């Protein structure tokens, strides 16, 4: 596992390095970085598996940092003395939030979660490959979702909407099927941003191909093919209407 530490304080970086290398894991610490330029080099040439980032550095990261992390299929662990940024773990579907001073048990737990995610990525990749070879699910037109303790490909075109349930999401699929997943709605919004999906309010992402009617007004709503209605927030109305304009 190749790790990069993003930390301004050399003492904290060294302390974290010591705790990481003491774990019973095969680790390669490929960098301790501070500036944006050094970070871009690591993103482009080193291809890290994981980043350990001090939460007070979040607003100093390049704007496209998390997009690049997603493309690399890398994983992020936040840490800090204050837990005010801990919600970022949920919002961005990160691995964990660690407190300073570092505890060996917490570090080991975070590393194990990274390994679990890496294994899951391999399973998803192999499942996509098999599905593509058999023609059961076109590559690039499915998402992998746990259902009945199995990882299954779901045809994106059959998804009607995805709704937030706290830190979880519910995927509504044609055939009156609803699947509860452990991923945050923002994760699906990023994954489907090049598909026909629109965020119509903070808790709902809809497939525009399943819209059958729109009711304008102060309390605007859309009707979907499953005969359900969802509200369109004032803030999201313009984006929604622009999508359907010729």
Secondary structure, DSSP 4 states (H G I P E B T S, - for coil): -EEEEE-S-HHHHHHHHHHHHTSSS--EEEEEE-SHHHHHHIIIII--SEEEEEGGGGGGS-TTHHHHHHHHT-EEEEEES--TTTHHHHHTT-SEEEESSP-HHHHHHHHHHHHHHHHHHHHHHHHHHHHHHHTSS-TTSEEEEEETTEEEEEEGGGEEEEEEETTEEEEEETTTEEEEESS-HHHHHHHTTTTTEEEEETTEEEEGGGEEEEE-STT-EEEETTS-EEE--HHHHHHHHHHH--
